[in-house]
Each structure stands twice: as structure tokens, then as C-alpha cells.
Amino acid sequence: MTEPARATTDALVEMNGVNKHFGDLHVLKDIDLTVTRGEVVVVIGPSGSGKSTLCRTINRLEPIDSGEIRIDGVPLPAEGKELARLRAEVGMVFQSFNLFAHKSVLENVCLGPVKVKGIKPKEARERAMELLTRVGVADQADKLPAQLSGGQQQRVAIARALAMAPKVMLFDEPTSALDPEMINEVLDVMTALARDGMTMIVVTHEMGFARRAADRVVFMDEGRIVEEAVPEEFFGNPRTARAQDFLSKLLSH
């Protein structure tokens, strides 16, 4: 089977006219979003606005009802080996850490590269240790996940996603399950990734991170993208009444 032709574009993620329903609930409404190589896009909005669903459609954890999603110029397949291959190019970090409880931290990070990409175990271990060092938990490599704090587990989850050498990283509220003192240690790792040029789509309630690390803020409400702008513009002078209302409630607390 020949691979679909890759479009020559700087766009890494493209969503065109994407719609998604859960039964009668229309959760994504005609979503158009393009994320370019090296760009950090932070998606914010009230609960139930469709942020997490948008994130989960990009590697087809949630199938869409209509529209098209392209990763690096290639349409996202519905299923099968082509989907698995394209998924390997999209790293994802969830609210929950989803680490294998019976495997060590090092084994968790090595598993994908060895099983999915066929990388030799010795090479995978060396790369895993580099990544665990990068996220600040190399000294925890031989422990089981349950022996780590929540913040440490989330940093391992980031290392595990990076081990697949993804083209883009998706973060779905990665700090929402953490105690307040652990949030910054995860955000610091994400900020460093952004600084190093990783393409990232981040769903978060952490407005400080959005101000500091985003190239663009996307504000969603009721399944639509209502407004998007660079952080200085969005936080300093939101254009829509809905964004103004959302931010005024946030900033008043």
C-alpha cells in the first residue's frame, strides 16, 4: 500500500471542519485549527467547552463525525496499521499518568520504542535514561510508579511520550490531578520543551503557563473556537464578550 502524499507545508496539525457528537450532544462544531511546526498552542475555556475532546480527536482516541484531520500533511486514517504508525508521531500526556504499575520507571519509558519502533533494548535504555534525566527523575529509574509522587509520575509520563520521538505532543490537562506543590515541577518541564522547539497542543487551566509558554491561546466555548490570539493580546485585550467574561471570573479569584 502506498502512503498518502505528504503536503509540503509548515502545518503539522490541521483540523478542517471537524464535528463530533456524543449522542445528541454536539461537542465539536466546525473546528478549524492549524498548528505549525514548533508552535505551542494552549487551549483554554470553561468545563464542557470541548477542549479535551478536541485534543483526543487529533490522534483519533475519539473518532470524528465529519471534517478532516491531517498530521504533517497526511490525513488521519480511521483505523489499522496506518493509524498506529501515525499515532506513534503524536505523543499524548493525560490527566492520569497511565503508567504500567508492575514495570519500573525505566521499563515504562523503554516499552514503546522497543515494542512499537523495534529499537534495540540497549539503545532504548540509553535514550530512556537521557529523557528521565531531562525531566529530572533519573534517580527514580528503578522504582515502580507507585513509589513516586504524582508530579514525578507525570514527568515519567512525559518522558515516555518523548521516547517515541513524536512530531507533536498533546497535553490534556496534565496538572489537574496533581497537588498544588507538584504542579510547577511538571509545568517547568513543559516550559523547557516549548523553549526547545517541541510542537505542543496543551489543554490546561494554568493561565500562568499559557502566558509564559504559549505562542497562541485558543479559547473554546460550547464546542466552538471563539477566539485565538497571542497571549499578550488575549489576556490583555480579549475581543469577545465571552472571553472577557471568562477571564474576569478567573482573575477575580
N, C-alpha and C positions, 0 to 999 in steps of 0.2 A: 504494500500500500504506500503510495507516495504521500509525503507530508504536505499539508496545505502551504501554499506560498506565503512567506513572511512579507508583510508590507514594510517598505523602507520608510520608517517614521521614528521619531524620538518618543512616541507614545508607548508606554509599557503596559498600561491597563486602560482599556477603552470600554465603556458601557454606553450602549446606544439604545434608547427607547426601552429600557428594561422595566418590566412589570412582574410583580409577584403577588399572588393571593394565598392566604391561608383560609380556605373555605370562602365565606362571604367577605372576609376582611382583606381589603386591598392595601398591602403593606408597602409595596414599592410602586410608585406611579410615574411612569415615563422618565426613568432616571437616565440622564446623560452626564457622564463624568469621564474625563481623560486625565490620567496621571502620567507625567513624563518621567523619563529615566533620571534617577537621583532626586526626585521631588519627595517632600514629606507633606502629606495631606492629612490633616486632623479633622475627623468628622464628629461634630457635636450636635446636641439637640435634646429635647425632653425625652423621658422614657416613653417607649412606644412609637417613636418617630420613624423607625425603620433602619436605624444606624447599624445595629448588629446584623440584621438580615442583609443589608447591602454588603457588608463585609463577607458574610458567609456565602453569598452568591458568586463571589469572584473566583473561588476555587470549586464551585458547584457543590458545596456542602448543602446548599439549598438550591434546587433547580428553579429556573425562572419560567414564567408562563409565556413571555414574548420579549422580543428585543434580542440584542446580541452583546456578548462579552468577548473581547479579544485580549489575549496576553501576548505581548511582544509581537503583535501583528497576526497572531494565529487565533481563529475562532475557538472558543472553549467547547470541546466536544461534550456530548451528553453523557457518555459512559465509555467503558472499555479501556484498553491499553493506552490509547491516545490521551484520554483524560488523566490516567495515572501518571503518564510522562509529563504532561503539562502541570499537573498538581505539584510535582516534585520541584517545579520552578517557583512555586508560591509558598513561602513559609507562613505558618499561622501560629499565633500565640493567643490562647483563650483566657477567660476569667479563671477557670480551674486549670491546674497545671498538667493534668492528664499524663503524668509520668508513670512508667511501669513500676509498681510498688516493690516487686520481687527482684528487680535489677538495680545494680549500683548506678550512681550518677553517671560514671564513665560509660557503663554499658548502655544506658538510656541514650546518650549522645551518639554512640557508635552505631547503634542498631540500624537506623535508616540508611546511612551511607553504605554499610556492608550488604544489607538485605535488598535495598531498592536500587542502589547505584553500582553494586558489585565492586566496591572499593576493598582492597586487601585490609584485613583486620589491623595489621601493624600500622599502616598508613592512617586508617580511620582513628586509631587510638591517639596517634601523634597529633592529628588535626583536632580531635576532641579535647585534648589537654590544652592546646593553644586557645581554643574557644572558651573553655572553662576558666582559663587564666584571664582572658579578655573580659569576661563577665564577673570576675572576682570570686570564683568559688572553686579554684583548682585544688585547694586543700580539702575539699569535701568529696573528691572524686570517687573514693572507695566506699562512701556511705550509701545507705539506702535513702530514698526520698523522705521517708517518714522521720528520719533523724535530722532533717534540715528545717529551718524556719520557712514560712510562706514566701518571704522575699527571696531566700536562696533557691527555693524550688522554682519560682518563676524565672529566675535568672538561668537556671539549668534548662528550663523550657525554651528560653530564647536561644541558648547555645545549641540545643537540639535542632531547632528550626534552622539556625545558621549553618549547621553541619551539612545540610543538603545543598549548600551554595545556591540559595534561591535568588531569583532576579528581583523579587519584591517580597516584602514582609508585611503581613496583615496582623494587626493587634486589635483584639476585640475586648475592650475594657480590661486591660491586663492587670490593673491595680485594684479593681473594685472588690476583690475578695481578701485584700491584704489589710493588716493592721496599719494604722497611720504611720508608725515609725518605719515601716518596711517599704512604704510607697516610694520614697525618694531614691532608695537604692536601685529599684527597678527603673524608675524614670531616668536616673543618671546613665544607666546602660543604654537605654533607648536614645537619649540625647547624644551619646557618643556615637551610636550607629548612624544617626541622622547627620552628624558632623562628618562622618567618614564617607558619606555619599550613598548610603543604602536607600533605595526607593521604599517608602513606607506609607501605608494607609492605617491610621490609628483612630479607633473609636474610643473616646475617653471622656470622662468628666473633669479631667485635670486641666483646668484653664491655664495654670502656670506653664505646664508643658506645651500647650498649644501656642501660647505667646512666645515661648523661648525657642521651640524647635520646628514649628510648622513653617513651610513655605506658603501654605494656603490653608485657610479654615473653611470647611464646608458645613453649613448649618442646615439641618433637616427638621421638618415638622410634618406630621401626618403623611409620611410616605413620600414626601417631595423634597428636592433640594430647593430651599427657599432663598438662600443667599450664599455666595462664596467670595472671599476676598483675602488679601494678605492679612496677617494678624493685626498689624497696626491699624489698618482700616476697619477691620471687623470689630475689634474691641474698642477702638477709639471713636468710630462713627458708623455704627450699623445702619444700613439703608432701610431695612424693612421694619415695620412696626412689630412684627412677631419676634424678630431677633432682638430688638430694643427691649421688649417685654421680658424675654428670656434672660438677657444679660442683667437687667435691672433687678430681677429676683435673685440671681446668683450673687451679685455684688452687694446686695443689701444684707447678706448673712455674714 
